[in-house]
């Protein structure tokens, strides 16, 4: 058996060897005939080979040249992560606790470091922020809110409904003395078994959501703090928040007194982490210093300047854009003051003020005659305003005041066009026979406490926010004529109180229009205030950065931060997809 297998193997090897030899011989002959044998013909076609070679080289060179010339058309600059955005502000920072934010600088820091229960979205309407939902019952007197799951503070600790309840208790505590108390007047709240916060209102409120633009503070940090001295707590200089950025450090300039607050991107921000690595808020003493910083290029942007200073901006790197705001500048009469408590005196002063000339002190703004905006509610009838008549007003005031020359205390803040408007109003009042003392304050906590809260003025020229929805109760209802309220005129009228309550309670727009038309009749007749202008936000920014979208509809200037997580200062080159 083994011998038979051996013979078969030997035969197979012999056959394979013969076949291999034959194939090899044929291959050599094929190479000799078709390749080596044809070398002799090259001389006959060398010109053709040269031409084809040159053509190939030319095509390669053209391809390389095209790659260099048109490379930019295949790539583009796109915004990338990283970098620091520096915004210039004015107004002292006495506290970074958002419950006490009163100056522009403090409000800016609050917006960047703290999230609110609701906030204005891109469309200019209020929408849940920390809240997952907010819904009313059938009559609008009970509202139920749930906090989003998975929220965290910037230190990584969970943010829960307990933090919200803690914040609401602080706001309601009279020892804390925060202006947010007005948001929760006559409102009770509790935490139900489902973990929802239930708000019980004394009256139906169709726009209660607007009262919940409240920044939330951490219970695990402040639970042991004394409410009476909360503003002095260490939290005021080193806060923990839940906004797009968290506090990092403060740098002070020993020569200028300026301060820069450095914030870092919050990795726990509930929306998405910001493209910016950090955000710096540089606090300047005044607008002149900001103009110098803009021209020197040491800041990225500012919302503190008006278009009136545009001729002083010499840097070609800076653009500016204007966005309308739902705010208004008014002359408020302190109706508790003996100097202007007589409606006849207030009416005469209004008649003697040439509002067209006074508004010239606030160029590029919109004239504002009434405390309601057309974008809020389209009224059918507006009460007529008395015509300007200086001589008639002067005669009438002389009759009312007698021979004694009276002194008027006129207060305003160092913001925008307000000082210039105050100067123009003061000049007219002097011509009307008054001795006018004008006081211009920095808009800080001291101004809030000593001037606004105490109504320490006869007249006040000041801007107020009118909101996305018409609700004038905070500014003209008798319940708000208190130190913690915003009724800056100390206006008290029982019929007006009823109209304002009815206006905020009803969901019927036609009925709401009638209530507010009637209110405006009282407002014009009683003269608690005089409308001046509706301001714009003029935003100066470096043209090489991406700031807030032009599509944003702003209610307040701070709403520019609604899309701050998309702001950027860095770019990178990226190939385009065909």
NULUM-442380 format. One record per residue (C-alpha): x, y, z; residue in one letter; chain. Coordinates in Angstrom, 1 decimal, padded with zeros to 4 digits. Layout:
<atoms>
> X; Y; Z; a; A
...
</atoms>
This chain:
<atoms>
> 000.0; 000.0; 000.0; x; A
> 002.8; 002.4; 001.0; x; A
> 004.8; 001.5; -002.2; x; A
> 001.7; 002.2; -004.4; x; A
> 001.2; 005.7; -002.8; x; A
> 004.9; 006.4; -003.2; x; A
> 004.8; 005.6; -007.0; x; A
> 001.6; 007.8; -007.4; x; A
> 003.4; 010.7; -005.7; x; A
> 006.5; 010.4; -007.9; x; A
> 004.4; 010.4; -011.0; x; A
> 002.5; 013.5; -009.9; x; A
> 005.7; 015.4; -009.2; x; A
> 007.1; 014.5; -012.6; x; A
> 004.0; 015.7; -014.3; x; A
> 003.9; 019.0; -012.3; x; A
> 007.6; 019.6; -013.0; x; A
> 007.1; 019.2; -016.8; x; A
> 004.1; 021.5; -016.7; x; A
> 005.9; 024.1; -014.7; x; A
> 008.9; 024.0; -017.1; x; A
> 006.6; 024.4; -020.1; x; A
> 004.8; 027.4; -018.6; x; A
> 008.0; 029.0; -017.7; x; A
> 009.4; 028.6; -021.2; x; A
> 006.2; 030.0; -022.7; x; A
> 006.3; 033.0; -020.3; x; A
> 009.9; 033.8; -021.2; x; A
> 009.0; 033.7; -024.9; x; A
> 006.0; 036.0; -024.3; x; A
> 008.1; 038.5; -022.4; x; A
> 010.8; 038.4; -025.1; x; A
> 008.3; 038.8; -027.9; x; A
> 006.0; 041.4; -026.4; x; A
> 008.2; 043.5; -024.1; x; A
> 011.9; 043.1; -024.7; x; A
> 011.4; 042.6; -028.4; x; A
> 009.5; 045.9; -028.7; x; A
> 012.2; 048.1; -027.1; x; A
> 013.7; 048.6; -030.5; x; A
> 010.5; 050.5; -031.6; x; A
> 010.8; 053.2; -028.8; x; A
> 012.9; 055.3; -031.0; x; A
> 010.1; 055.5; -033.5; x; A
> 007.6; 056.9; -031.0; x; A
> 009.8; 058.8; -028.6; x; A
> 008.2; 062.2; -029.6; x; A
> 004.8; 060.8; -028.8; x; A
> 006.0; 059.6; -025.4; x; A
> 007.6; 063.0; -024.7; x; A
> 004.3; 064.7; -025.5; x; A
> 002.3; 062.5; -023.3; x; A
> 004.8; 062.9; -020.4; x; A
> 004.7; 066.7; -020.7; x; A
> 000.9; 066.5; -020.7; x; A
> 000.9; 064.5; -017.5; x; A
> 003.3; 066.8; -015.8; x; A
> 001.2; 069.8; -016.9; x; A
> -001.9; 068.3; -015.5; x; A
> -000.1; 067.6; -012.2; x; A
> 001.1; 071.2; -012.0; x; A
> -002.3; 072.6; -012.7; x; A
> -003.8; 070.4; -010.0; x; A
> -001.2; 071.7; -007.5; x; A
> -001.8; 075.3; -008.6; x; A
> -005.5; 074.9; -008.2; x; A
> -005.1; 073.5; -004.7; x; A
> -003.1; 076.6; -003.8; x; A
> -005.3; 079.2; -005.5; x; A
> -008.7; 077.8; -004.6; x; A
> -008.0; 076.2; -001.3; x; A
> -009.9; 078.9; 000.5; x; A
> -013.1; 078.1; -001.4; x; A
> -012.9; 074.5; 000.0; x; A
> -012.4; 075.7; 003.6; x; A
> -014.0; 078.4; 005.8; x; A
> -013.7; 080.0; 009.2; x; A
> -016.2; 078.7; 011.8; x; A
> -016.7; 079.7; 015.4; x; A
> -014.9; 077.5; 017.9; x; A
> -014.8; 077.1; 021.6; x; A
> -012.5; 078.9; 024.0; x; A
> -011.5; 082.4; 024.7; x; A
> -012.7; 085.2; 027.1; x; A
> -015.4; 087.7; 026.4; x; A
> -015.0; 091.0; 028.3; x; A
> -018.1; 093.2; 028.8; x; A
> -017.8; 096.7; 030.2; x; A
> -020.4; 097.8; 032.8; x; A
> -020.9; 100.7; 035.3; x; A
> -022.3; 100.6; 038.8; x; A
> -020.7; 099.3; 041.9; x; A
> -020.8; 095.6; 042.9; x; A
> -021.6; 095.6; 046.6; x; A
> -023.0; 092.1; 046.5; x; A
> -023.1; 089.2; 044.0; x; A
> -026.1; 087.7; 045.8; x; A
> -028.7; 088.0; 043.0; x; A
> -031.5; 088.8; 045.5; x; A
> -029.8; 092.2; 046.1; x; A
> -028.8; 093.0; 042.5; x; A
> -029.6; 096.6; 041.8; x; A
> -026.9; 098.1; 039.6; x; A
> -026.2; 097.3; 036.0; x; A
> -023.0; 095.5; 037.0; x; A
> -024.8; 093.4; 039.7; x; A
> -027.6; 092.5; 037.4; x; A
> -025.2; 091.4; 034.7; x; A
> -023.4; 089.2; 037.1; x; A
> -026.7; 087.8; 038.4; x; A
> -027.8; 087.0; 034.9; x; A
> -024.6; 085.2; 034.0; x; A
> -024.2; 083.2; 037.2; x; A
> -027.8; 082.4; 038.3; x; A
> -030.7; 080.8; 036.5; x; A
> -034.3; 081.9; 037.1; x; A
> -037.5; 079.9; 037.3; x; A
> -038.7; 081.5; 034.0; x; A
> -037.0; 083.8; 031.5; x; A
> -037.6; 085.6; 028.2; x; A
> -036.9; 083.3; 025.2; x; A
> -035.8; 084.2; 021.7; x; A
> -039.4; 085.3; 020.7; x; A
> -039.6; 087.8; 023.6; x; A
> -042.1; 085.7; 025.6; x; A
> -041.6; 084.1; 029.0; x; A
> -040.8; 080.4; 029.1; x; A
> -039.7; 078.0; 031.8; x; A
> -036.0; 077.9; 032.6; x; A
> -035.3; 075.9; 035.8; x; A
> -038.9; 075.0; 035.8; x; A
> -040.1; 072.1; 033.7; x; A
> -043.6; 073.4; 033.5; x; A
> -045.9; 076.0; 035.1; x; A
> -049.7; 075.5; 034.8; x; A
> -052.7; 077.2; 036.3; x; A
> -056.0; 075.7; 037.5; x; A
> -059.3; 076.7; 035.9; x; A
> -059.7; 080.1; 037.7; x; A
> -056.0; 081.1; 037.6; x; A
> -055.6; 081.3; 041.4; x; A
> -053.5; 078.1; 041.8; x; A
> -050.4; 077.5; 039.8; x; A
> -048.4; 074.3; 039.9; x; A
> -044.7; 074.2; 039.0; x; A
> -042.2; 071.3; 038.7; x; A
> -038.4; 071.8; 038.6; x; A
> -036.4; 070.0; 035.9; x; A
> -034.7; 066.7; 036.9; x; A
> -031.0; 066.5; 037.0; x; A
> -030.2; 070.2; 037.7; x; A
> -027.0; 071.0; 039.5; x; A
> -025.3; 073.9; 041.1; x; A
> -021.9; 075.0; 039.8; x; A
> -020.2; 073.1; 042.6; x; A
> -021.9; 069.9; 041.4; x; A
> -024.5; 069.7; 044.1; x; A
> -028.1; 068.9; 043.1; x; A
> -030.5; 071.8; 042.6; x; A
> -033.9; 070.7; 043.7; x; A
> -037.3; 072.0; 044.7; x; A
> -036.0; 072.4; 048.2; x; A
> -033.7; 075.2; 046.9; x; A
> -036.6; 076.9; 045.3; x; A
> -038.7; 076.8; 048.5; x; A
> -035.7; 078.1; 050.5; x; A
> -035.3; 081.0; 048.0; x; A
> -039.0; 081.9; 048.1; x; A
> -038.9; 081.9; 051.9; x; A
> -036.0; 084.3; 051.9; x; A
> -037.8; 086.6; 049.5; x; A
> -040.9; 086.7; 051.7; x; A
> -038.8; 087.3; 054.8; x; A
> -039.1; 091.1; 055.6; x; A
> -035.6; 091.0; 057.2; x; A
> -034.0; 090.2; 053.8; x; A
> -035.6; 093.3; 052.1; x; A
> -035.3; 092.3; 048.5; x; A
> -037.3; 093.9; 045.7; x; A
> -038.5; 090.5; 044.6; x; A
> -040.9; 090.6; 047.5; x; A
> -043.3; 092.5; 045.3; x; A
> -043.4; 089.5; 042.9; x; A
> -044.9; 087.3; 045.7; x; A
> -047.2; 089.8; 047.4; x; A
> -050.3; 087.9; 048.6; x; A
> -048.9; 084.6; 047.3; x; A
> -048.6; 081.5; 049.4; x; A
> -046.6; 078.5; 048.3; x; A
> -046.1; 074.9; 049.4; x; A
> -044.4; 071.7; 048.3; x; A
> -046.8; 068.8; 047.6; x; A
> -046.2; 065.1; 047.8; x; A
> -045.4; 064.8; 044.1; x; A
> -042.5; 067.3; 044.5; x; A
> -044.4; 070.1; 042.8; x; A
> -044.4; 073.7; 044.1; x; A
> -048.0; 075.0; 044.5; x; A
> -048.6; 078.7; 044.4; x; A
> -051.9; 079.9; 045.9; x; A
> -052.9; 083.5; 044.9; x; A
> -055.3; 085.8; 046.6; x; A
> -056.6; 086.8; 043.2; x; A
> -056.5; 085.3; 039.8; x; A
> -053.5; 086.4; 037.8; x; A
> -053.4; 085.8; 034.1; x; A
> -049.7; 086.6; 033.8; x; A
> -048.4; 085.0; 037.1; x; A
> -045.5; 083.5; 035.1; x; A
> -043.9; 086.9; 034.9; x; A
> -043.7; 087.0; 038.7; x; A
> -041.4; 084.0; 038.6; x; A
> -038.5; 085.6; 037.0; x; A
> -036.7; 084.9; 040.3; x; A
> -033.1; 083.8; 040.6; x; A
> -032.7; 080.7; 042.8; x; A
> -030.0; 080.6; 045.5; x; A
> -028.5; 077.4; 047.1; x; A
> -029.9; 076.1; 050.3; x; A
> -026.9; 074.0; 051.1; x; A
> -024.7; 077.2; 051.1; x; A
> -027.0; 079.7; 052.8; x; A
> -029.2; 077.6; 055.1; x; A
> -027.2; 078.6; 058.2; x; A
> -026.9; 082.3; 057.3; x; A
> -028.8; 085.0; 059.2; x; A
> -031.4; 086.6; 056.9; x; A
> -030.9; 090.0; 058.6; x; A
> -027.2; 090.1; 057.5; x; A
> -027.6; 088.0; 054.3; x; A
> -026.2; 090.8; 052.1; x; A
> -023.0; 090.7; 054.2; x; A
> -022.6; 087.0; 054.0; x; A
> -019.5; 085.5; 052.3; x; A
> -021.8; 084.3; 049.6; x; A
> -022.0; 087.9; 048.3; x; A
> -018.3; 087.9; 047.4; x; A
> -018.0; 084.2; 046.4; x; A
> -021.3; 082.9; 045.1; x; A
> -022.4; 079.5; 043.9; x; A
> -024.9; 079.6; 041.1; x; A
> -026.6; 077.6; 038.3; x; A
> -026.2; 079.9; 035.3; x; A
> -024.0; 079.6; 032.2; x; A
> -020.9; 080.7; 034.2; x; A
> -019.6; 080.4; 037.7; x; A
> -017.5; 082.8; 039.8; x; A
> -013.8; 082.4; 039.5; x; A
> -011.9; 085.5; 040.8; x; A
> -012.0; 089.3; 041.2; x; A
> -009.1; 091.6; 040.1; x; A
> -008.9; 095.2; 041.4; x; A
> -006.9; 098.0; 039.9; x; A
> -005.2; 100.0; 042.7; x; A
> -004.8; 103.0; 040.4; x; A
> -008.2; 103.4; 038.8; x; A
> -010.4; 101.5; 041.4; x; A
> -011.8; 099.4; 038.5; x; A
> -012.7; 095.8; 039.2; x; A
> -012.9; 092.8; 036.9; x; A
> -015.0; 089.8; 037.8; x; A
> -013.8; 086.6; 036.1; x; A
> -016.4; 083.9; 035.4; x; A
> -015.7; 080.4; 034.0; x; A
> -017.9; 078.3; 031.9; x; A
> -020.3; 076.2; 034.0; x; A
> -020.0; 072.5; 033.0; x; A
> -023.3; 071.8; 034.8; x; A
> -025.4; 074.5; 033.0; x; A
> -028.7; 072.9; 032.2; x; A
> -028.9; 074.1; 028.6; x; A
> -025.4; 073.4; 027.2; x; A
> -021.9; 074.4; 028.2; x; A
> -020.9; 077.8; 026.7; x; A
> -018.6; 078.0; 023.7; x; A
> -016.7; 080.7; 025.7; x; A
> -014.2; 079.4; 028.2; x; A
> -014.7; 082.5; 030.4; x; A
> -016.6; 085.7; 030.7; x; A
> -015.2; 088.8; 032.4; x; A
> -017.3; 091.7; 033.7; x; A
> -015.1; 094.8; 033.9; x; A
> -016.7; 097.5; 036.1; x; A
> -015.8; 101.1; 035.2; x; A
> -016.4; 104.3; 037.1; x; A
> -018.2; 106.1; 034.3; x; A
> -019.0; 106.0; 030.6; x; A
> -015.9; 108.1; 029.6; x; A
> -013.7; 105.3; 030.9; x; A
> -015.7; 102.7; 028.9; x; A
> -015.3; 104.8; 025.7; x; A
> -011.5; 104.9; 026.3; x; A
> -011.5; 101.1; 026.8; x; A
> -013.5; 100.5; 023.7; x; A
> -011.1; 102.7; 021.6; x; A
> -008.1; 100.9; 023.1; x; A
> -009.6; 097.5; 022.4; x; A
> -009.3; 096.3; 026.0; x; A
> -012.9; 095.2; 026.2; x; A
> -015.0; 093.1; 023.9; x; A
> -018.4; 094.8; 024.2; x; A
> -020.6; 097.1; 026.3; x; A
> -024.3; 097.9; 026.7; x; A
> -023.6; 101.0; 028.7; x; A
> -023.2; 103.5; 025.9; x; A
> -025.8; 105.3; 023.8; x; A
> -025.7; 106.1; 020.1; x; A
> -025.2; 109.7; 021.0; x; A
> -021.5; 108.9; 021.7; x; A
> -020.9; 107.2; 018.4; x; A
> -018.7; 110.0; 017.1; x; A
> -016.4; 109.4; 020.0; x; A
> -015.9; 105.7; 019.1; x; A
> -012.8; 105.9; 017.0; x; A
> -011.9; 102.2; 016.8; x; A
> -012.7; 100.6; 013.4; x; A
> -012.9; 097.3; 015.2; x; A
> -016.2; 098.2; 016.9; x; A
> -019.7; 098.0; 015.5; x; A
> -022.9; 098.8; 017.2; x; A
> -026.5; 097.7; 016.9; x; A
> -029.8; 098.9; 018.4; x; A
> -032.5; 096.7; 019.9; x; A
> -035.8; 098.1; 021.2; x; A
> -036.7; 097.4; 024.8; x; A
> -040.0; 097.2; 026.7; x; A
> -039.0; 100.0; 029.1; x; A
> -039.9; 103.6; 029.7; x; A
> -038.4; 106.7; 031.2; x; A
> -040.8; 108.8; 033.2; x; A
> -041.0; 111.9; 035.5; x; A
> -042.5; 110.5; 038.7; x; A
> -044.2; 112.9; 041.1; x; A
> -043.9; 112.0; 044.8; x; A
> -047.6; 112.5; 045.7; x; A
> -046.7; 112.2; 049.4; x; A
> -044.6; 115.4; 049.1; x; A
> -046.3; 118.7; 050.1; x; A
> -044.7; 120.4; 047.2; x; A
> -046.4; 118.3; 044.5; x; A
> -049.3; 116.6; 046.3; x; A
> -051.8; 118.9; 044.7; x; A
> -053.1; 117.6; 041.4; x; A
> -053.5; 121.1; 040.1; x; A
> -049.7; 121.8; 040.6; x; A
> -048.7; 118.6; 038.9; x; A
> -051.1; 119.4; 036.0; x; A
> -049.6; 122.9; 035.7; x; A
> -046.0; 121.5; 035.7; x; A
> -046.9; 119.0; 032.9; x; A
> -048.5; 121.9; 030.9; x; A
> -045.3; 123.9; 031.3; x; A
> -042.9; 121.2; 030.1; x; A
> -042.1; 121.2; 026.4; x; A
> -041.8; 117.5; 026.0; x; A
> -040.6; 117.8; 022.4; x; A
> -037.6; 119.8; 023.5; x; A
> -036.9; 117.6; 026.5; x; A
> -036.9; 114.5; 024.3; x; A
> -034.2; 116.1; 022.2; x; A
> -032.0; 115.4; 025.2; x; A
> -032.5; 111.7; 024.4; x; A
> -031.8; 111.3; 020.7; x; A
> -032.6; 108.1; 018.8; x; A
> -035.3; 107.1; 021.3; x; A
> -039.0; 106.6; 020.8; x; A
> -041.4; 109.2; 022.4; x; A
> -043.5; 107.7; 025.1; x; A
> -046.7; 109.4; 026.2; x; A
> -048.4; 106.5; 028.2; x; A
> -047.2; 103.7; 030.4; x; A
> -048.6; 101.1; 028.0; x; A
> -046.9; 099.8; 024.8; x; A
> -048.7; 099.0; 021.6; x; A
> -046.8; 095.7; 021.5; x; A
> -048.3; 094.8; 024.9; x; A
> -051.9; 095.7; 024.2; x; A
> -053.6; 097.4; 021.3; x; A
> -056.0; 100.0; 022.8; x; A
> -058.8; 101.5; 020.8; x; A
> -058.9; 104.9; 022.6; x; A
> -056.2; 106.9; 024.3; x; A
> -057.1; 109.9; 026.5; x; A
> -055.9; 113.3; 025.1; x; A
> -052.9; 114.9; 026.7; x; A
> -053.1; 118.7; 027.5; x; A
> -051.2; 120.9; 025.0; x; A
> -048.0; 122.7; 026.0; x; A
> -048.5; 126.2; 027.2; x; A
> -045.7; 127.7; 029.2; x; A
> -047.2; 131.1; 030.0; x; A
> -050.5; 129.6; 031.2; x; A
> -048.6; 127.1; 033.3; x; A
> -046.4; 129.8; 034.9; x; A
> -049.4; 131.9; 035.7; x; A
> -051.3; 129.0; 037.2; x; A
> -048.3; 127.9; 039.4; x; A
> -047.9; 131.4; 040.7; x; A
> -051.5; 131.4; 041.8; x; A
> -051.1; 128.0; 043.5; x; A
> -047.8; 128.5; 045.2; x; A
> -048.2; 132.1; 046.2; x; A
> -045.3; 134.6; 046.5; x; A
> -043.0; 132.1; 048.3; x; A
> -040.5; 130.5; 046.0; x; A
> -040.6; 126.7; 046.6; x; A
> -037.7; 124.3; 046.3; x; A
> -038.1; 121.0; 044.4; x; A
> -035.8; 118.0; 045.0; x; A
> -035.3; 116.3; 041.6; x; A
> -033.5; 113.0; 041.7; x; A
> -032.1; 110.8; 038.8; x; A
> -029.4; 108.3; 038.2; x; A
> -026.2; 108.4; 036.1; x; A
> -027.5; 106.3; 033.3; x; A
> -028.0; 106.9; 029.6; x; A
> -029.8; 110.1; 028.7; x; A
> -031.4; 110.6; 032.2; x; A
> -028.9; 113.2; 033.5; x; A
> -029.3; 115.3; 030.3; x; A
> -033.1; 115.0; 030.5; x; A
> -033.0; 116.0; 034.2; x; A
> -031.0; 119.1; 033.3; x; A
> -033.6; 120.1; 030.7; x; A
> -036.5; 119.5; 033.1; x; A
> -034.7; 121.4; 035.8; x; A
> -034.2; 124.4; 033.5; x; A
> -037.9; 124.6; 032.7; x; A
> -038.9; 124.2; 036.3; x; A
> -036.6; 127.1; 037.2; x; A
> -038.3; 129.2; 034.6; x; A
> -041.6; 128.2; 036.0; x; A
> -040.6; 129.8; 039.3; x; A
> -039.1; 126.9; 041.3; x; A
> -035.7; 126.6; 043.0; x; A
> -034.6; 123.2; 041.8; x; A
> -032.0; 121.0; 043.4; x; A
> -030.9; 118.2; 041.1; x; A
> -029.2; 115.1; 042.6; x; A
> -027.7; 112.5; 040.2; x; A
> -026.9; 109.2; 041.9; x; A
> -025.0; 106.1; 040.9; x; A
> -027.6; 103.3; 040.6; x; A
> -026.5; 101.1; 043.5; x; A
> -028.0; 099.6; 046.7; x; A
> -027.5; 102.9; 048.6; x; A
> -029.6; 104.7; 046.0; x; A
> -032.3; 102.0; 046.3; x; A
> -032.3; 102.1; 050.1; x; A
> -032.0; 105.8; 050.7; x; A
> -033.7; 107.4; 047.7; x; A
> -036.1; 105.0; 046.1; x; A
> -037.3; 103.1; 049.1; x; A
> -037.7; 106.3; 051.2; x; A
> -039.2; 108.3; 048.3; x; A
> -036.6; 110.9; 049.1; x; A
> -037.5; 113.3; 046.2; x; A
> -040.2; 115.5; 044.9; x; A
> -039.6; 114.4; 041.3; x; A
> -037.8; 111.4; 040.1; x; A
> -036.6; 110.9; 036.5; x; A
> -036.1; 107.1; 036.2; x; A
> -036.5; 104.2; 033.8; x; A
> -038.8; 101.3; 034.6; x; A
> -039.3; 098.0; 032.9; x; A
> -042.8; 097.6; 031.4; x; A
> -042.5; 093.9; 030.7; x; A
> -043.7; 091.6; 028.0; x; A
> -047.3; 091.6; 029.2; x; A
> -049.2; 094.7; 030.4; x; A
> -049.3; 094.8; 034.1; x; A
> -049.1; 098.2; 035.8; x; A
> -050.1; 097.1; 039.2; x; A
> -046.5; 097.1; 040.6; x; A
> -046.1; 100.8; 039.6; x; A
> -049.5; 102.4; 040.4; x; A
> -051.4; 100.1; 042.9; x; A
> -051.8; 101.4; 046.4; x; A
> -050.3; 098.2; 047.9; x; A
> -047.0; 099.0; 046.2; x; A
> -046.7; 102.5; 047.8; x; A
> -044.3; 101.2; 050.3; x; A
> -040.5; 100.9; 050.9; x; A
> -040.4; 097.5; 049.2; x; A
> -042.9; 098.4; 046.4; x; A
> -042.3; 100.0; 043.0; x; A
> -045.1; 102.6; 043.2; x; A
> -042.5; 105.4; 042.8; x; A
> -045.3; 108.1; 042.8; x; A
> -046.9; 106.9; 046.0; x; A
> -050.1; 107.0; 043.9; x; A
> -053.2; 105.9; 045.8; x; A
> -056.6; 105.6; 044.2; x; A
> -059.1; 103.0; 045.1; x; A
> -060.8; 103.0; 041.7; x; A
> -057.5; 102.6; 039.9; x; A
> -056.6; 099.7; 042.3; x; A
> -059.8; 098.0; 041.1; x; A
> -059.0; 098.6; 037.5; x; A
> -055.4; 097.3; 037.8; x; A
> -056.6; 094.2; 039.6; x; A
> -059.3; 093.5; 037.0; x; A
> -056.8; 094.1; 034.2; x; A
> -054.4; 091.5; 035.5; x; A
> -057.1; 088.9; 036.4; x; A
> -059.0; 088.7; 033.2; x; A
> -058.0; 086.5; 030.2; x; A
> -060.6; 088.3; 028.0; x; A
> -058.5; 090.7; 025.9; x; A
> -061.5; 093.0; 025.0; x; A
> -062.3; 093.4; 028.7; x; A
> -058.7; 094.0; 029.5; x; A
> -058.5; 096.7; 026.9; x; A
> -061.5; 098.5; 028.5; x; A
> -060.0; 098.3; 032.0; x; A
> -056.7; 099.8; 030.8; x; A
> -058.3; 102.5; 028.8; x; A
> -060.2; 103.6; 031.9; x; A
> -057.0; 103.4; 033.9; x; A
> -055.2; 105.7; 031.4; x; A
> -058.0; 108.3; 031.9; x; A
> -057.2; 108.4; 035.6; x; A
> -053.5; 108.4; 034.9; x; A
> -053.7; 111.5; 032.6; x; A
> -056.1; 113.3; 035.0; x; A
> -054.2; 112.6; 038.2; x; A
> -050.7; 113.1; 036.8; x; A
> -048.8; 110.6; 039.0; x; A
> -046.1; 110.6; 036.2; x; A
> -045.2; 112.0; 032.8; x; A
> -043.9; 109.8; 030.0; x; A
> -040.7; 110.8; 028.3; x; A
> -039.2; 108.2; 026.0; x; A
> -038.8; 104.5; 025.3; x; A
> -035.1; 103.6; 025.3; x; A
> -033.1; 101.3; 023.0; x; A
> -030.3; 099.0; 023.9; x; A
> -027.3; 100.3; 022.0; x; A
> -024.7; 097.5; 022.0; x; A
> -021.1; 098.2; 021.0; x; A
> -019.1; 095.1; 020.2; x; A
> -015.9; 094.0; 018.5; x; A
> -016.7; 093.0; 015.0; x; A
> -014.5; 089.8; 015.3; x; A
> -016.8; 088.2; 017.9; x; A
> -020.2; 086.6; 017.9; x; A
> -022.6; 088.2; 020.3; x; A
> -026.4; 087.9; 020.8; x; A
> -028.4; 087.1; 017.7; x; A
> -030.2; 089.9; 015.8; x; A
> -033.3; 087.7; 015.9; x; A
> -033.6; 088.0; 019.7; x; A
> -036.6; 090.1; 020.8; x; A
> -035.5; 091.9; 024.0; x; A
> -037.8; 092.9; 026.8; x; A
> -035.0; 094.1; 029.0; x; A
> -031.3; 094.8; 028.2; x; A
> -030.4; 091.7; 030.2; x; A
> -032.3; 089.5; 027.7; x; A
> -029.3; 089.8; 025.4; x; A
> -027.8; 086.9; 027.4; x; A
> -030.6; 084.6; 026.4; x; A
> -028.3; 082.8; 023.9; x; A
> -025.0; 083.5; 025.6; x; A
> -024.1; 079.8; 025.4; x; A
> -023.5; 080.4; 021.6; x; A
> -021.4; 083.5; 021.9; x; A
> -017.8; 083.1; 020.7; x; A
> -014.5; 084.9; 020.2; x; A
> -012.4; 082.2; 018.6; x; A
> -012.5; 080.9; 015.0; x; A
> -010.9; 078.0; 013.3; x; A
> -010.5; 076.9; 009.6; x; A
> -012.6; 073.9; 008.6; x; A
> -013.0; 072.2; 005.2; x; A
> -016.4; 072.4; 003.6; x; A
> -018.3; 069.3; 002.8; x; A
> -019.1; 069.1; -000.9; x; A
</atoms>
